[in-house]
Amino acid sequence: MTQTPGTTDDAPDPTTDRPDPTTDRPDPLRGSGLVDWRLAATAASRLVPPGPRAARGEVEGLVAELRTAAGRAVQPVAETARMETPPGTPPAMIVDRPGWIRANAASMGAMLGPVLDDVVAKKREADRARAQARGKELPELGATAQRVGSTITGTEVAGMLSWVSTKVLGQYDLAPQGTPRLMFVAPNILHAERELDVDPTDFRLWVAMHEETHRVQFTAVPWLREHVIAQARAVGTQILPEPDQMSQRLLDIVSQLPGVLRGETDITQVVATPEQRAQLAEVTAVMSLLEGHADVVMDEVGPQVIPSVAEIRRRFTERRKGAGNVDKILRRLLGMEAKMRQYRDGAVFVRAVVDRVGVDGFNAVWTSPETLPRPTEITDPQTWVARVHG
């Protein structure tokens, strides 16, 4: 976070926690080596702007208050959601943008490692079959070529990580490679509260409520984290084309990109077949539930804890709609507009179910993977109520 010109200490801010994949996280470079995740993290950290200017005292106050807000959010979320984070769960971590990038590069590498392993295995098998048909041996991929390929993809991932790291306020990192952790991205929260012109203390607590709800979801429901990771990996394995279909799929994607950029279709409609879109819909239904539940809880806590909650929600919703043209294009390409729909659809589902069967009745959703809402039930909550409650 950049300090204002008048300050005397220009050293890097020591008050933010900086996750380091070389220490508390395993090596994120794994699987086939198709992506150089270390390069991606390093390059993205160099590309990303540091965030809004702030005096050292303001930075230290922000970090301290975010830590306090994380603690203050625990009891209201537990009471509202009627779910509790088990004791011994790691405390929230306050990060800058490079810290978020490093953590997510590590997690993405761990999440995609098995998927990329499968891609490489399929390609090698296809190459071996073609070589045998020609009576030749399958050549080994040279180390240099492998490094060049992983460098190119690592650079491309860096651009994505750099941009996304300027948008995220907080996150519950599932960390397939290690210990899950709640994170708050301090410069983005400071930027958002200034842009929205809202009460900083209320806004920081409001953000903490949303992210604490995610932590409750994944810690109070023991099977949920592994279920979401397995679902994501399964969809990733299925959605990547077979080696002999790669060229045609790339042509199809390129031909449909103008429609994505104009907002006429979703990126998932471009990259996936109808069968794969059905699998994606299953994952989307779960993500809609998680995001919608967090939105409902953060708002249900109410003005007795966050006096300006209604004003924050109104301005924040308007902010989600108000992105500029370039920002909207990038959101469409990264599928982030679909995420905005997840908040809306999921919140409607949660409120409708609670209205019908109460909070305890809604919490039956966490019983097992079979009680999670199906894609058609997210937009038709009464069908979930009928299926689960009879």
C-alpha positions in Angstrom: 0.0 0.0 0.0 1.6 3.3 -1.1 2.1 6.0 1.5 1.3 9.6 1.1 4.2 11.9 -0.1 4.5 13.6 3.3 5.5 10.5 5.3 9.1 9.9 6.3 9.1 6.1 6.4 8.8 4.6 2.9 9.7 1.1 3.8 7.3 -1.7 2.9 4.3 -1.9 5.2 5.2 -4.4 8.0 1.7 -4.6 9.4 0.3 -6.8 6.6 0.6 -10.6 6.7 2.2 -11.9 3.6 1.6 -15.6 2.8 4.7 -17.2 1.3 4.2 -20.3 -0.8 7.9 -21.2 -0.1 7.3 -21.5 3.7 3.8 -22.1 5.0 2.5 -23.5 1.7 3.9 -26.3 -0.4 5.6 -25.7 -3.7 2.7 -24.6 -6.0 4.6 -25.8 -9.1 3.2 -29.3 -9.6 1.5 -31.7 -12.0 2.5 -31.4 -15.6 4.3 -28.1 -15.3 2.1 -26.5 -17.9 1.9 -23.4 -15.8 4.9 -21.8 -13.9 2.9 -20.7 -10.9 6.0 -19.2 -9.2 6.6 -17.0 -12.2 2.9 -16.1 -12.4 2.9 -15.0 -8.7 6.2 -13.0 -9.1 5.1 -11.4 -12.4 1.6 -10.5 -11.1 3.1 -9.0 -8.0 5.2 -6.7 -10.1 2.4 -5.8 -12.4 -0.3 -4.9 -9.9 -0.6 -1.3 -8.6 0.0 -1.1 -4.9 -3.4 0.5 -4.1 -4.6 3.8 -2.8 -2.3 6.3 -1.1 -2.5 6.3 2.7 -0.4 7.6 5.5 1.4 5.0 7.7 -0.9 5.7 10.6 -4.0 5.2 8.4 -2.6 1.9 7.1 -1.9 0.6 10.6 -5.3 1.7 11.8 -6.9 -0.1 8.8 -5.1 -3.4 9.5 -5.8 -3.3 13.2 -9.5 -2.5 12.6 -9.8 -5.4 10.1 -8.4 -7.8 12.6 -10.9 -6.4 15.2 -13.8 -6.7 12.7 -12.9 -10.3 12.0 -13.2 -11.0 15.7 -16.4 -9.0 16.0 -18.1 -10.8 13.2 -17.8 -14.3 14.7 -20.7 -14.1 17.3 -23.2 -12.3 15.1 -22.6 -14.6 12.2 -22.9 -17.7 14.4 -26.1 -16.4 16.0 -27.7 -15.4 12.6 -26.6 -18.5 10.7 -27.0 -20.8 13.7 -23.6 -22.3 12.7 -20.3 -22.0 14.6 -16.7 -22.0 13.6 -15.0 -24.8 15.5 -12.3 -23.7 18.1 -8.7 -23.7 16.8 -9.6 -22.3 13.4 -6.7 -20.0 12.2 -7.4 -16.3 12.6 -8.0 -14.0 9.7 -5.0 -12.8 7.7 -4.7 -9.2 6.4 -2.8 -9.1 3.1 -1.9 -6.6 0.4 -2.4 -7.3 -3.2 0.9 -9.3 -3.7 0.0 -11.3 -0.7 -3.3 -12.2 -2.2 -1.6 -13.1 -5.4 0.9 -15.4 -3.8 -1.7 -17.2 -1.8 -4.0 -17.7 -4.8 -1.2 -18.8 -7.2 -0.3 -21.5 -4.6 -4.0 -22.6 -4.3 -4.6 -22.5 -8.0 -1.6 -24.6 -8.6 -2.7 -27.2 -6.0 -6.3 -27.1 -7.3 -5.3 -27.6 -11.0 -2.4 -29.9 -10.5 -4.4 -33.2 -10.8 -6.4 -31.7 -13.7 -3.2 -30.8 -15.6 -1.8 -34.2 -14.8 -4.8 -35.7 -16.6 -4.4 -33.4 -19.6 -0.8 -34.4 -20.0 -1.6 -38.1 -19.6 -4.3 -37.9 -22.3 -2.1 -36.0 -24.7 0.8 -38.4 -24.2 -1.5 -41.4 -24.8 -2.8 -39.8 -28.0 0.7 -39.0 -29.2 1.8 -42.5 -28.3 -1.1 -44.1 -30.3 -0.2 -41.9 -33.4 3.5 -42.7 -33.1 2.7 -46.5 -32.9 0.4 -46.2 -35.9 3.4 -44.8 -37.9 5.8 -47.3 -36.5 7.8 -44.7 -34.6 8.7 -44.2 -31.0 7.2 -41.4 -28.9 9.8 -38.6 -28.5 10.3 -37.1 -25.1 9.4 -33.5 -24.6 12.6 -31.5 -24.1 13.1 -29.7 -20.8 13.7 -26.4 -22.6 10.5 -26.7 -24.5 8.6 -27.5 -21.3 10.1 -24.5 -19.5 9.2 -22.2 -22.4 5.6 -23.5 -22.4 5.2 -23.1 -18.7 6.7 -19.6 -18.8 4.3 -18.5 -21.5 1.3 -19.8 -19.6 2.6 -18.5 -16.3 2.9 -15.0 -17.8 -0.7 -15.2 -19.1 -1.9 -16.3 -15.6 0.0 -13.4 -14.1 -2.1 -10.9 -16.0 -5.3 -12.4 -14.7 -4.1 -12.6 -11.1 -2.9 -9.0 -11.2 -6.3 -7.7 -12.4 -8.4 -9.9 -10.0 -6.2 -8.9 -7.1 -7.4 -5.3 -7.4 -11.1 -6.4 -7.1 -11.3 -8.9 -4.2 -12.1 -7.5 -0.8 -11.9 -10.7 1.1 -11.8 -14.5 0.6 -11.9 -17.8 2.4 -8.9 -19.6 0.7 -9.8 -23.3 0.5 -6.0 -24.0 0.1 -6.1 -27.5 -1.4 -2.4 -27.7 -0.6 -2.5 -26.7 3.0 -4.4 -24.9 5.7 -7.6 -22.9 4.7 -7.5 -19.3 5.8 -9.7 -16.3 5.9 -8.1 -13.3 4.1 -8.9 -9.6 3.8 -7.2 -7.5 1.1 -6.5 -4.2 2.9 -5.9 -1.8 0.0 -9.0 -3.0 -1.9 -11.2 -2.5 1.2 -9.7 1.0 1.7 -10.3 1.8 -2.0 -13.9 0.6 -1.9 -14.9 2.4 1.2 -13.5 5.7 -0.1 -15.2 5.2 -3.5 -18.5 4.4 -1.9 -18.1 7.2 0.7 -19.4 5.0 3.5 -18.6 4.7 7.2 -15.3 2.9 7.3 -15.9 1.0 10.6 -19.3 -0.2 9.4 -18.0 -1.2 6.0 -15.1 -3.2 7.4 -17.4 -5.0 9.7 -19.9 -5.6 6.9 -17.2 -7.2 4.7 -16.0 -9.2 7.7 -19.5 -10.6 8.1 -19.6 -11.9 4.6 -16.2 -13.6 4.8 -16.8 -15.0 8.3 -20.0 -16.6 6.9 -17.8 -18.4 4.3 -15.5 -19.5 7.1 -18.4 -20.9 9.0 -19.8 -22.7 6.0 -16.5 -24.5 5.3 -15.5 -25.2 9.0 -18.9 -26.1 10.5 -19.7 -28.4 7.6 -16.8 -30.9 7.6 -17.4 -32.4 4.2 -18.0 -29.2 2.2 -14.4 -28.1 1.5 -13.4 -31.5 0.0 -16.7 -31.7 -1.9 -16.2 -28.3 -3.6 -12.5 -29.0 -4.4 -13.5 -32.4 -5.9 -16.3 -30.8 -7.9 -14.0 -28.1 -9.3 -11.4 -30.6 -10.3 -13.9 -32.9 -11.9 -15.3 -30.1 -14.0 -11.8 -28.8 -14.9 -10.9 -32.3 -16.1 -14.0 -32.6 -18.2 -14.1 -29.1 -19.7 -10.6 -29.3 -21.1 -10.8 -30.7 -24.7 -9.3 -33.9 -25.8 -6.0 -33.4 -27.6 -7.3 -34.1 -31.0 -10.2 -31.7 -30.4 -8.1 -28.8 -29.3 -7.8 -27.0 -32.6 -11.5 -27.1 -33.4 -12.4 -26.0 -29.9 -10.1 -23.0 -30.1 -11.7 -22.0 -33.4 -15.1 -22.3 -31.8 -14.1 -20.2 -28.8 -12.5 -17.4 -30.9 -15.6 -17.3 -33.2 -17.9 -16.7 -30.2 -15.7 -14.3 -28.2 -17.4 -11.2 -29.8 -20.7 -12.3 -28.3 -19.0 -12.6 -24.9 -17.5 -9.2 -25.1 -20.9 -7.7 -26.1 -22.6 -9.4 -23.1 -24.8 -11.6 -25.3 -23.5 -14.9 -23.9 -21.6 -16.2 -20.9 -18.0 -17.4 -21.2 -19.0 -20.8 -19.9 -21.4 -21.1 -22.8 -18.4 -20.7 -25.1 -15.8 -23.0 -23.5 -18.1 -25.9 -22.6 -20.2 -28.5 -24.5 -23.8 -29.0 -23.5 -22.8 -32.0 -21.3 -20.1 -30.0 -19.6 -22.4 -27.1 -19.0 -24.7 -29.4 -17.0 -21.7 -30.2 -14.8 -20.8 -26.5 -14.5 -24.4 -25.9 -13.5 -24.0 -28.2 -10.5 -20.9 -26.3 -9.4 -22.6 -23.0 -10.0 -25.6 -24.0 -7.9 -23.3 -24.7 -4.9 -21.4 -21.4 -5.4 -24.7 -19.5 -5.6 -25.8 -21.1 -2.4 -22.5 -20.1 -0.6 -22.4 -16.6 -1.9 -26.1 -15.9 -1.5 -26.1 -17.3 2.1 -23.1 -15.0 2.9 -24.9 -12.0 1.5 -28.1 -12.8 3.4 -26.3 -13.3 6.7 -24.2 -10.0 6.4 -27.5 -8.1 5.8 -29.6 -9.9 8.4 -27.1 -9.0 11.1 -28.8 -5.6 10.8 -28.4 -2.1 12.1 -28.1 -3.1 15.7 -24.5 -4.2 14.9 -23.9 -2.2 11.7 -25.9 1.1 11.8 -25.5 2.0 8.2 -26.0 -1.5 6.7 -28.8 -0.5 4.4 -26.9 2.4 2.9 -23.8 0.2 2.4 -25.8 -2.4 0.7 -27.5 0.1 -1.6 -24.2 1.8 -2.6 -22.4 -1.5 -2.9 -25.1 -3.0 -5.2 -24.8 0.1 -7.4 -21.1 -0.2 -7.5 -21.4 -3.8 -8.8 -23.4 -2.4 -11.7 -21.2 0.6 -12.4 -18.0 -0.8 -13.9 -16.5 0.9 -16.9 -16.3 -0.6 -20.4 -12.9 -2.2 -20.0 -13.7 -3.5 -16.6 -16.9 -5.0 -17.9 -15.1 -6.7 -20.8 -12.6 -8.3 -18.4 -15.3 -9.4 -16.1 -17.1 -11.1 -18.9 -13.9 -12.8 -20.1 -13.1 -14.1 -16.6 -16.7 -15.1 -15.9 -17.1 -12.6 -13.1 -20.4 -11.4 -14.3 -21.7 -14.9 -13.7 -20.5 -14.6 -10.1 -22.6 -11.4 -9.7 -25.6 -13.5 -10.7 -24.6 -16.1 -8.1 -25.0 -13.5 -5.3 -28.4 -12.5 -6.5 -29.8 -16.0 -7.3 -28.4 -17.5 -4.1 -29.7 -14.7 -1.9 -33.2 -15.1 -3.4 -33.0 -18.9 -2.8 -31.9 -18.5 0.9 -34.5 -15.9 1.7 -37.3 -17.9 0.1 -36.3 -21.1 1.9 -36.0 -19.3 5.3 -39.4 -17.7 4.8 -40.9 -21.2 4.2 -39.1 -23.4 6.8 -37.1 -21.1 9.0 -33.3 -20.9 9.5 -33.1 -24.4 11.0 -35.1 -25.8 8.1 -32.7 -24.0 5.7 -29.7 -25.5 7.5 -30.8 -28.9 6.3 -28.9 -27.9 3.2 -25.7 -28.7 4.9 -26.6 -32.3 5.8 -24.8 -33.9 2.9 -24.0 -33.3 -0.8 -27.4 -34.8 -1.6 -29.2 -32.0 0.2 -27.4 -29.2 -1.7 -29.6 -27.4 -4.1 -29.7 -28.7 -7.7 -29.3 -26.2 -10.6 -33.1 -26.0 -11.2 -33.8 -25.5 -7.5 -31.7 -22.4 -7.1 -34.2 -20.5 -9.2 -37.2 -22.5 -7.8 -36.6 -22.8 -4.0 -39.9 -24.5 -3.4 -38.8 -27.6 -5.3 -35.8 -27.9 -2.9 -38.1 -27.5 0.1 -40.4 -30.2 -1.3 -37.5 -32.6 -2.0 -35.7 -32.1 1.3 -38.6 -31.5 3.7 -41.4 -33.3 2.0 
